[in-house]
Amino acid sequence: MTTIKSIVKIITAILFLVCLLKMPYGYFQFIRFVGMAVFIWLAYLDNQKSDKTFLIIWGVSALLINPFIKVALGRTIWNVIDVVWAIVLVASIWADKKTSSDQNRS
């Protein structure tokens, strides 16, 4: 599961970074659905862990990016958020690996 989770995180991070380019509006709508689905899935998976930090990050992110109640922040702020999400997604891969290696040592 960790490999699939890592691949999904990397693909989602790339999709967020593509948002920095000039894309048609339909792409951003697509990203809202994909991003919300991925963040909900990650929150569900991280709900099993004792550390709830990423659960909270994924839950808040899912609420922020949801396509049903749009949050109008302006392109510049959304670009910053997209970069932050990409960094957090990639960083969480290392956090997952660290956690699993710590559990294997116990």
C-alpha distances in whole Angstrom, upper triangle without the diagonal:
4,5,5,6,9,10,11,12,14,15,16,18,20,21,22,24,26,27,30,31,34,32,33,33,31,28,28,28,25,23,24,22,19,19,20,17,14,16,16,12,12,14,13,10,12,15,13,14,18,19,19,20,17,17,21,20,18,20,23,22,21,25,26,25,25,27,29,31,32,32,35,35,36,34,35,33,30,30,30,27,25,25,24,21,20,21,19,16,16,17,14,12,15,15,11,12,15,14,12,15,17,16,16,19,20
4,6,5,6,9,10,10,12,14,15,16,18,20,21,22,24,26,28,30,33,31,33,32,31,28,27,28,25,23,24,23,19,19,20,18,14,15,16,13,11,14,14,10,12,15,14,14,17,17,18,18,15,16,19,19,17,19,22,21,21,24,25,24,25,27,30,31,31,31,34,33,35,33,33,31,29,28,27,25,23,23,22,19,18,18,16,13,13,14,11,9,11,11,8,8,12,11,9,12,15,14,14,17,19
4,5,5,6,9,10,11,12,14,15,17,18,20,21,23,25,27,28,31,30,31,31,29,26,27,27,24,22,24,22,19,19,20,18,15,17,18,15,13,17,16,13,15,18,17,17,21,20,21,21,18,19,22,21,18,22,24,22,22,26,26,25,26,28,30,32,32,32,34,34,35,33,33,31,28,28,27,25,23,23,22,19,18,18,17,14,13,15,13,10,12,13,11,10,14,14,12,14,17,17,17,20,22
4,5,5,6,9,10,11,12,14,15,16,18,20,21,23,25,27,29,27,29,29,27,24,24,24,21,19,21,19,16,16,17,15,12,14,15,12,11,15,15,12,14,17,17,18,21,21,21,21,17,18,21,20,17,20,22,20,20,23,24,22,23,25,27,29,29,30,32,32,33,31,31,30,27,26,26,24,22,22,22,18,17,18,17,13,13,16,14,11,14,15,12,13,17,17,15,17,20,19,20,23,24
4,6,5,6,9,10,11,12,14,15,16,18,20,21,24,26,28,26,28,28,26,23,23,23,20,18,19,18,14,14,15,13,10,11,13,9,8,12,12,9,11,14,14,15,18,18,17,17,14,14,17,16,13,16,19,17,17,20,21,20,21,23,25,27,27,27,29,29,30,29,29,27,24,24,24,21,19,19,19,15,14,15,14,10,11,13,10,8,12,12,10,11,15,14,13,16,18,18,19,22,23
4,5,5,6,9,10,10,12,14,15,17,19,20,22,24,27,26,28,28,26,23,23,23,21,18,20,19,16,15,17,15,12,13,15,13,11,14,15,12,13,17,17,17,20,18,18,18,14,16,19,17,15,18,20,18,18,22,22,20,22,24,27,28,28,28,30,29,30,28,28,26,24,23,22,20,18,18,17,14,12,13,12,9,8,10,9,6,9,11,9,10,13,14,13,15,18,18,19,21,23
4,5,5,6,8,10,11,12,14,15,17,19,21,22,25,23,25,26,24,21,21,22,19,17,19,18,14,14,17,15,12,14,16,13,12,16,17,15,16,19,20,20,23,22,22,21,17,18,21,19,16,20,22,19,19,22,23,20,22,23,26,28,27,28,29,29,29,27,27,26,23,22,23,21,18,18,18,15,13,14,14,10,10,13,12,9,13,15,13,13,17,18,17,19,21,22,22,25,27
4,6,5,6,8,10,10,12,14,15,17,19,21,23,21,23,23,21,18,18,19,16,13,15,14,11,11,13,11,8,10,13,10,10,13,14,13,14,18,18,19,22,21,20,19,15,16,19,16,14,17,19,16,15,19,19,17,18,20,23,24,24,24,26,26,27,25,25,24,21,20,21,18,16,16,17,13,12,14,13,9,10,13,12,10,14,15,13,15,18,18,18,20,23,23,23,26,28
4,6,5,6,9,10,11,12,14,16,18,20,22,21,23,23,22,18,18,19,16,13,15,15,11,10,13,12,8,9,12,11,9,12,14,13,13,17,18,18,21,19,18,17,13,14,16,14,12,15,16,14,14,18,18,16,18,20,23,24,23,23,25,24,25,23,23,21,19,18,18,16,13,13,13,10,8,10,9,6,7,10,8,8,11,12,11,13,16,17,17,19,21,22,23,25,27
4,5,5,6,9,10,11,12,15,16,18,21,20,22,23,21,18,18,20,17,14,16,17,13,12,15,15,11,13,16,14,13,16,18,16,17,20,21,21,24,22,21,19,16,18,20,17,15,18,19,16,17,21,20,18,20,21,25,26,25,24,26,25,25,23,23,22,19,18,18,16,13,13,13,11,8,10,10,7,6,10,10,9,12,14,13,14,17,18,18,20,23,23,24,27,29
4,5,5,6,9,10,11,13,15,16,19,17,19,20,18,15,15,17,14,12,14,14,11,11,14,13,10,13,16,14,14,17,19,17,19,22,23,23,26,24,23,22,18,19,21,18,16,19,20,16,17,20,19,17,18,19,23,24,23,23,25,24,24,22,22,22,18,17,18,16,13,14,15,12,9,12,13,10,10,14,13,12,15,17,17,18,21,22,22,24,26,26,27,30,32
4,5,5,6,9,10,11,14,15,18,16,18,18,17,13,13,14,12,9,11,11,8,7,11,11,8,10,13,12,12,15,17,16,17,20,22,22,25,23,21,19,16,17,18,15,13,16,16,13,13,16,16,13,15,16,20,21,19,20,21,21,21,19,20,19,15,15,15,13,10,11,12,9,7,11,11,8,9,13,12,12,16,17,16,18,21,21,22,24,26,27,28,30,32
4,5,5,6,9,10,12,14,17,16,19,19,18,15,14,16,14,11,13,14,11,10,13,14,11,12,15,15,13,16,19,18,18,21,23,22,25,22,21,19,16,17,18,15,13,17,17,13,14,17,16,14,17,18,22,22,20,20,21,20,20,18,18,17,14,13,13,11,8,8,9,7,4,7,9,6,7,10,11,11,14,16,16,18,20,21,22,24,25,26,28,30,32
4,5,5,6,9,10,12,15,14,17,17,17,13,13,16,14,11,14,15,12,11,15,16,13,15,18,18,17,19,22,21,21,25,26,26,29,26,25,23,19,21,22,18,17,20,20,16,17,20,19,16,19,19,23,24,22,22,22,21,21,18,18,18,15,13,14,13,10,10,12,10,7,10,12,10,10,13,15,14,17,19,19,20,23,24,24,26,28,29,30,32,34
4,5,5,7,9,11,13,11,14,14,13,10,10,12,10,7,11,12,9,9,13,13,12,13,17,17,16,19,21,21,22,24,26,27,29,27,25,23,20,21,22,18,16,19,19,15,15,18,16,13,16,16,20,21,19,19,20,19,19,16,17,17,13,12,14,13,9,10,13,10,9,12,14,11,12,16,16,16,19,21,21,22,25,26,26,29,31,31,32,35,36
4,5,5,8,10,12,12,14,14,14,10,9,12,11,8,10,12,10,8,12,14,12,13,16,17,16,18,21,21,21,24,26,26,28,26,24,21,18,19,19,16,15,17,16,13,14,16,14,11,14,15,19,19,17,16,17,16,15,13,14,13,10,9,10,9,5,7,9,7,6,10,11,10,12,15,15,16,19,20,21,22,24,25,26,28,30,31,33,35,36
4,5,6,8,11,11,14,15,16,12,12,15,14,11,13,16,14,12,16,17,15,16,20,20,19,21,24,24,24,27,29,28,30,28,26,23,20,22,22,18,18,20,19,16,17,19,17,15,18,18,22,22,20,19,19,17,16,13,13,13,11,8,10,10,6,6,10,9,7,10,12,12,12,15,16,17,19,21,22,23,25,26,28,29,31,32,34,36,37
4,5,6,8,8,11,13,13,9,10,13,12,10,13,15,13,13,17,18,16,18,21,21,21,23,26,26,26,29,31,31,33,31,29,26,23,25,25,21,20,22,22,18,19,21,18,16,18,18,22,22,20,20,19,18,17,13,14,15,12,10,12,13,9,10,13,12,10,14,16,15,15,18,20,20,22,24,25,26,28,30,30,32,34,35,36,38,40
4,5,7,7,10,10,11,8,7,11,11,8,11,14,13,12,15,17,16,17,20,21,21,23,25,26,26,28,31,31,33,30,28,26,23,24,24,20,19,21,20,16,17,18,16,13,16,15,19,19,16,16,15,14,13,10,11,12,9,7,10,10,7,9,12,11,11,14,16,15,17,19,20,21,24,25,26,28,29,30,32,34,35,36,38,40,41
4,7,8,12,12,14,11,10,14,15,12,14,17,16,15,18,21,19,20,23,24,23,25,28,28,28,31,33,33,35,32,30,27,24,26,25,21,21,23,21,18,19,21,18,16,19,19,22,22,19,18,16,15,13,9,9,11,9,6,9,10,8,8,12,12,11,14,16,16,17,20,21,22,24,26,27,28,30,31,33,34,36,37,39,41,42
4,6,10,12,13,11,11,15,15,13,16,19,18,17,20,22,21,22,25,26,26,28,30,31,31,33,36,36,38,35,33,30,28,29,28,25,24,26,25,21,22,24,21,18,21,20,24,24,20,20,18,17,15,11,12,14,12,9,13,14,11,12,16,16,14,17,20,19,20,23,24,25,27,29,30,31,33,34,35,37,39,40,41,43,45
4,7,9,12,10,10,14,15,14,16,19,19,19,21,23,23,24,27,28,28,30,32,33,33,36,38,38,40,38,35,33,30,31,31,27,26,28,26,23,23,24,21,19,21,20,23,23,20,20,18,17,14,11,12,15,13,11,15,16,14,15,19,19,18,20,23,22,23,26,27,28,30,32,33,34,36,38,39,40,42,43,45,47,48
4,6,8,6,8,11,11,11,14,16,16,16,19,21,21,22,25,26,26,28,30,31,32,34,37,37,39,37,34,32,29,30,30,26,25,26,25,21,22,23,20,17,19,17,20,21,18,19,17,17,15,12,14,16,13,12,16,17,14,16,19,18,17,21,23,22,23,26,27,27,30,32,32,34,36,37,38,40,42,42,44,46,48
4,5,6,7,9,10,11,13,15,16,17,19,21,21,23,25,26,27,29,31,32,33,35,38,38,41,38,36,34,31,31,31,28,26,27,26,22,22,23,20,17,18,16,19,20,17,18,17,18,16,13,16,18,15,15,19,19,16,19,22,20,20,24,25,24,26,29,29,30,33,34,34,36,38,39,40,42,44,44,46,48,50
4,5,5,7,9,10,11,13,14,15,17,19,20,21,23,25,26,27,29,30,31,33,36,37,39,37,34,32,29,29,28,26,24,24,23,20,19,20,18,15,15,13,15,16,13,15,14,15,13,12,15,16,13,14,18,17,15,18,21,20,20,23,24,23,26,28,29,30,33,33,33,36,38,38,39,42,43,44,45,48,49
4,5,5,6,9,10,11,12,14,15,17,18,20,21,23,24,26,27,29,30,32,34,35,38,36,33,32,29,28,28,26,23,24,23,20,19,20,18,14,15,12,15,16,14,16,16,18,16,15,18,19,16,16,20,19,16,20,22,20,20,24,25,23,25,28,28,29,32,33,32,35,37,37,38,41,42,42,44,47,48
4,5,5,6,9,10,10,12,14,15,16,18,20,21,22,24,25,27,28,30,32,33,36,34,31,29,26,26,26,23,21,22,22,18,17,19,17,13,14,12,16,17,15,16,16,17,16,14,17,17,14,14,17,16,14,16,19,17,17,20,21,20,22,25,25,25,28,30,29,31,34,34,35,37,39,39,41,43,45
4,5,5,6,9,10,10,12,14,15,16,18,20,20,22,24,25,26,28,31,31,34,31,29,27,24,24,23,21,19,20,18,15,15,16,13,10,11,10,13,14,11,13,13,14,13,11,14,14,11,11,15,13,11,14,16,15,15,19,19,18,21,23,23,24,27,28,28,31,33,33,34,36,38,38,40,43,44
4,5,5,7,9,10,11,13,14,15,17,19,20,21,23,25,26,27,30,31,33,32,29,27,24,24,23,21,19,19,18,15,14,15,13,10,10,7,10,12,10,12,13,15,15,14,17,17,13,15,18,16,14,17,19,17,18,21,21,20,23,25,25,26,29,29,29,32,34,34,35,37,39,39,41,43,44
4,5,5,6,8,10,11,12,14,16,17,18,20,21,23,24,26,28,30,32,31,28,27,23,23,23,21,18,19,19,16,14,16,15,11,11,9,12,15,13,15,16,18,18,16,19,19,15,16,19,16,14,17,19,16,16,20,20,18,21,24,23,24,27,28,27,29,32,32,32,35,37,37,38,41,42
4,5,5,6,8,10,10,12,14,15,16,18,19,21,22,23,26,27,30,28,25,23,20,20,20,18,15,16,16,12,11,13,12,8,9,9,13,14,12,14,15,16,16,14,16,16,12,13,15,13,10,14,15,12,13,16,17,15,17,20,20,20,24,24,24,26,29,29,30,32,34,34,36,38,39
4,6,5,6,8,10,10,12,14,15,16,18,20,21,22,25,26,28,27,24,22,19,19,18,16,14,14,14,10,9,10,9,5,6,5,9,11,9,11,13,14,15,14,17,15,12,14,16,13,11,15,16,13,14,18,17,16,19,21,20,22,25,25,25,27,29,29,30,33,34,34,36,39,39
4,6,5,6,9,10,11,12,14,15,17,18,20,21,24,25,28,27,24,23,20,19,19,17,14,14,15,12,9,11,11,8,7,6,9,12,11,14,16,18,19,18,20,19,15,17,19,16,14,18,18,15,16,20,19,17,20,22,21,22,25,25,24,27,30,29,29,33,34,34,35,38,39
4,6,5,6,9,10,11,12,14,15,17,18,20,22,23,26,25,22,22,18,18,18,16,13,14,15,12,10,13,13,9,9,10,13,15,14,16,18,19,20,19,21,19,16,17,18,16,13,16,17,13,14,17,16,14,17,19,18,19,22,23,21,24,27,26,27,30,31,31,32,35,36
4,5,5,6,8,10,10,12,14,15,16,18,21,21,24,22,20,18,15,15,15,13,10,11,12,8,7,10,10,7,8,9,13,14,13,14,16,17,18,17,18,17,13,14,15,12,10,13,13,10,11,14,13,11,14,17,16,17,20,20,19,22,25,24,25,28,29,29,31,34,34
4,6,5,6,9,10,10,12,14,15,16,19,20,23,21,18,18,15,13,14,12,9,9,10,8,5,7,8,6,5,8,10,12,12,13,16,17,19,19,20,18,15,17,18,14,13,16,16,12,14,17,15,13,17,19,17,18,22,21,20,24,26,25,26,29,30,29,31,34,34
4,6,5,6,9,10,11,12,14,15,18,20,22,21,19,19,15,14,15,14,10,11,13,10,8,11,12,10,9,10,13,15,15,17,20,21,22,22,24,22,18,20,21,17,16,18,18,14,15,18,16,14,17,19,17,18,22,21,20,23,25,24,24,28,29,28,30,33,33
4,5,5,6,9,10,11,12,14,16,17,20,19,17,17,13,12,14,12,9,10,12,10,8,12,13,11,11,13,16,17,17,18,21,21,23,22,23,21,18,19,19,16,14,16,16,12,13,15,13,11,14,16,14,14,18,17,16,19,21,21,21,24,25,25,27,30,30
4,5,5,6,9,10,10,12,15,16,18,17,14,13,10,9,10,9,5,7,9,7,5,9,10,9,10,13,15,16,16,16,19,19,21,21,22,19,16,18,18,14,13,15,14,10,12,14,12,10,13,15,12,14,17,16,15,19,21,19,20,24,25,24,26,29,29
4,5,5,6,9,10,10,13,15,18,17,14,14,11,9,11,10,7,7,10,9,6,9,12,11,10,13,14,16,17,18,21,22,24,24,25,22,19,21,21,17,17,19,18,14,16,18,15,13,17,18,15,17,20,18,17,20,22,21,21,25,25,25,27,30,30
4,5,5,6,9,10,12,14,17,17,14,15,12,10,13,12,9,10,13,12,10,13,15,14,13,16,18,19,20,21,24,25,27,26,27,25,22,23,23,19,18,20,19,15,16,18,15,13,16,17,14,15,18,17,15,18,20,19,19,22,23,22,24,27,27
4,5,5,6,8,10,11,14,14,12,12,8,7,10,10,6,9,12,11,10,13,15,14,15,18,20,21,21,21,24,24,26,26,26,23,21,22,21,18,17,18,16,13,14,15,12,10,13,14,10,12,15,13,12,15,17,15,16,19,20,20,22,24,25
4,5,5,6,9,10,13,12,9,10,7,5,7,8,5,6,10,10,9,12,14,14,14,18,19,19,20,20,24,24,26,26,27,24,21,23,22,18,18,20,17,14,16,17,14,12,15,16,12,14,17,15,13,17,18,16,17,21,21,20,23,25,25
4,6,5,7,10,13,13,11,13,10,8,11,12,9,9,13,13,12,14,17,17,16,19,20,21,23,23,26,27,29,29,30,27,25,26,25,22,21,23,21,18,19,20,17,15,18,18,15,16,19,17,15,18,20,17,17,21,21,20,22,25,25
4,5,6,8,12,12,11,12,10,8,12,13,10,11,15,15,14,17,19,19,19,22,23,24,25,26,29,29,31,30,31,28,26,27,26,22,22,23,21,18,19,19,16,14,16,16,13,13,16,14,11,14,16,14,14,18,18,17,19,22,21
4,5,5,9,8,7,9,7,5,9,10,9,10,13,14,14,16,18,19,19,23,24,24,25,25,28,28,30,30,30,27,25,26,25,21,21,22,19,16,18,18,14,13,15,15,11,12,14,12,10,13,14,12,13,16,16,15,18,20,20
4,5,8,9,7,10,9,6,9,12,10,10,14,15,14,16,19,20,20,23,24,24,26,25,29,29,32,32,32,29,27,28,27,23,23,24,22,19,21,21,17,16,19,18,14,16,18,15,13,17,17,14,15,19,18,17,20,22,21
4,7,9,9,12,11,9,13,15,14,14,17,18,18,20,23,23,23,26,27,28,29,29,32,32,35,35,35,32,30,31,30,26,26,27,24,22,23,23,19,18,20,19,15,16,18,15,13,16,16,13,13,17,16,14,17,19,18
4,5,7,10,9,9,12,14,13,14,17,18,19,21,23,24,24,28,29,29,30,30,33,32,35,34,34,31,29,30,28,25,26,26,23,21,22,21,18,17,19,17,13,15,15,12,11,13,13,10,11,14,13,12,15,17,16
4,6,9,11,10,12,15,15,16,18,20,20,22,24,25,26,30,31,31,31,31,34,33,36,36,35,32,31,32,30,27,27,27,24,22,24,23,19,19,21,19,15,17,17,14,13,15,14,11,13,15,13,12,16,17,15
4,6,8,8,10,12,13,14,16,17,19,20,22,23,24,28,29,29,29,28,31,30,33,33,32,29,28,29,26,23,24,24,21,19,21,19,16,16,18,16,13,15,15,11,11,14,13,10,13,15,13,13,17,18,17
4,6,5,6,9,10,10,12,14,15,17,18,20,21,25,26,25,26,25,28,27,30,30,30,26,25,26,24,21,22,22,19,17,20,19,15,15,18,16,13,15,16,13,13,16,16,13,15,18,17,16,20,21,20
4,5,5,6,9,10,11,12,14,16,17,18,20,24,25,24,25,23,26,24,27,27,26,23,22,23,21,18,19,19,16,15,17,15,12,13,15,13,11,14,14,11,12,16,15,13,16,18,17,18,21,22,22
4,5,5,6,8,10,10,12,14,15,16,18,21,23,23,23,22,24,23,26,25,25,22,20,21,19,16,17,17,14,12,14,13,9,10,12,11,8,11,13,10,10,14,14,12,15,18,17,17,20,22,22
4,6,5,6,9,10,11,12,14,15,16,20,21,21,22,21,24,23,26,26,26,23,21,23,21,18,18,19,16,14,16,16,12,12,15,14,11,14,16,13,13,16,17,15,17,20,19,19,22,24,23
4,6,5,6,8,10,11,12,14,15,19,20,19,20,19,22,21,24,24,24,21,20,21,19,16,17,18,15,13,16,16,13,13,17,15,13,16,18,15,15,19,19,17,20,23,22,22,25,27,26
4,6,5,6,9,10,11,12,14,18,19,19,18,17,20,19,21,21,21,18,16,18,16,12,14,15,11,10,13,13,9,10,14,13,11,14,16,14,14,18,18,17,20,22,22,22,25,27,27
4,6,5,6,9,10,10,12,15,17,17,17,16,19,19,21,21,22,18,16,18,17,13,14,15,12,10,12,13,10,10,13,13,11,14,16,14,14,18,19,17,19,22,22,22,25,27,27
4,5,5,6,9,10,11,14,15,15,16,15,19,19,22,22,23,19,17,20,19,15,16,18,15,13,16,17,13,13,17,17,14,17,20,18,17,21,22,20,22,25,25,25,28,30,29
4,5,5,6,9,10,14,15,14,14,13,16,15,19,19,20,16,15,17,16,12,14,16,13,11,15,16,13,14,17,17,15,19,21,19,19,23,23,22,24,27,27,27,30,32,32
4,5,5,6,8,12,14,13,13,12,14,14,17,17,17,14,12,14,13,10,11,13,11,8,12,13,11,11,15,15,14,17,19,18,18,22,23,22,24,27,27,27,30,32,32
4,6,5,6,10,11,11,12,12,15,15,18,18,20,17,14,16,16,13,13,16,14,11,14,16,14,13,17,18,16,18,21,20,20,23,25,23,25,28,28,28,31,33,33
4,6,5,9,10,9,9,9,13,14,17,18,19,16,14,17,17,13,14,17,16,13,17,19,16,16,20,21,19,22,24,23,23,26,27,26,28,31,31,31,34,36,36
4,6,9,10,9,8,7,10,10,13,14,16,12,10,14,14,10,11,15,13,11,15,17,15,16,19,20,19,22,24,23,23,27,28,27,29,32,32,32,35,37,37
4,6,9,9,7,8,10,11,13,13,15,13,10,13,13,10,10,14,13,11,14,16,15,15,18,20,19,21,24,23,23,26,28,27,29,32,32,32,35,37,38
4,6,6,7,8,12,13,16,16,18,16,13,16,17,14,14,17,17,14,17,20,18,17,21,22,21,23,26,25,25,28,30,29,30,33,34,34,36,39,39
4,6,6,9,11,14,15,16,19,17,14,17,19,16,15,19,19,17,19,22,21,20,23,25,24,26,29,28,28,31,33,32,33,36,37,37,39,42,42
4,6,9,12,15,17,18,21,19,17,20,21,18,19,22,22,20,22,25,24,23,26,28,27,29,32,31,30,34,35,34,35,39,39,39,41,44,44
4,7,10,13,15,17,19,17,15,19,20,17,18,22,21,19,22,25,23,23,27,28,27,29,32,31,31,34,36,35,36,39,40,39,42,44,44
4,6,9,11,13,16,14,12,15,17,15,15,19,19,17,20,23,22,22,25,27,26,28,31,30,30,34,35,34,36,39,39,39,42,44,44
4,6,9,11,13,11,10,14,14,12,14,17,17,16,19,21,20,21,24,25,25,27,30,29,30,33,34,33,35,38,38,39,41,43,44
4,6,9,11,9,9,12,14,12,14,17,17,17,20,22,22,23,26,27,27,29,32,31,32,35,36,36,38,41,41,41,44,46,46
4,7,8,6,6,10,11,10,12,15,15,15,18,20,20,21,24,25,25,28,30,29,31,34,34,34,37,39,39,40,43,44,45
4,6,6,6,9,10,11,12,15,16,16,18,20,21,22,25,26,27,29,31,31,32,35,36,36,38,41,41,42,45,46,47
4,6,5,6,9,10,10,12,14,15,16,18,20,21,23,24,25,27,29,30,31,33,35,35,37,39,40,41,43,45,46
4,5,5,6,9,10,11,13,14,16,17,19,20,22,23,24,27,28,28,30,32,33,34,36,38,39,40,42,44,45
4,5,5,6,9,10,11,12,14,15,16,18,20,21,22,25,26,26,28,30,31,32,34,36,36,38,40,42,42
4,5,5,6,9,10,10,12,14,15,16,18,20,20,23,25,25,26,29,30,30,32,34,35,36,39,40,41
4,5,5,6,9,10,11,12,14,15,17,18,20,22,24,24,26,28,29,30,32,34,35,36,38,40,41
4,5,5,6,9,10,11,12,14,16,16,18,20,22,22,24,26,27,28,30,32,32,34,36,38,39
4,5,5,6,9,10,10,12,14,15,16,19,20,20,22,24,25,26,28,30,30,32,34,36,37
4,5,5,6,9,10,10,12,14,15,17,19,20,21,23,25,25,27,29,30,31,33,35,36
4,5,5,6,9,10,11,12,14,16,17,18,20,22,23,24,26,28,29,30,32,34,35
4,5,5,6,8,10,10,12,14,16,16,18,20,21,22,24,26,26,28,30,31,33
4,5,5,6,9,10,10,13,15,15,16,19,20,20,22,24,25,26,28,30,31
4,6,5,6,9,10,11,13,14,16,17,19,20,22,23,25,26,28,29,31
4,5,5,6,8,10,11,12,14,16,17,18,20,21,23,24,26,27,29
4,5,5,6,9,10,10,12,14,15,16,18,20,20,22,24,25,27
4,6,5,7,9,10,11,13,15,15,17,19,20,21,23,25,26
4,5,5,7,9,10,11,13,15,16,17,19,21,22,24,25
4,5,5,6,9,10,11,12,14,16,17,19,20,21,23
4,5,5,6,9,10,10,12,14,15,16,18,20,21
4,5,5,6,9,10,11,12,14,15,17,19,20
4,5,5,6,8,10,10,12,14,15,17,19
4,5,5,6,9,10,10,12,14,15,17
4,5,5,6,9,10,11,12,14,16
4,5,5,6,9,10,10,12,15
4,6,5,6,9,10,11,13
4,5,5,6,9,10,11
4,5,5,6,9,10
4,5,5,6,9
4,5,5,7
4,5,5
4,6
4
